[in-house]
C-alpha cells in the first residue's frame, strides 16, 4: 500500500516500510477514515491524509520518548 508515496526516501531499516503501512491503517481506522483498497491516496481529502500523517508522527514521537525514558532509568 502506498509504496510510491515514499519512493524517493531511503529507509534506514527497510523492514520499517511494512510497519509504517500497518500503523497508517491502524490510525486511519481509529480516526474513522476509509483507506482506499488500491493503496492510492491521491483521491483522498488532504484533511484526511494530513490527519493520518499527524497522528503517525505523534505516535512515533511517543514511542521514541518511552524508549528514551527506559534507557535513562
Secondary structure by P-SEA (a helix, b strand, c coil): cccccccccccccccaaaaaaaaaaaaaaaaccccccccccccccaaaaaaaaaaaaaaaaaaaaaaaaaaac
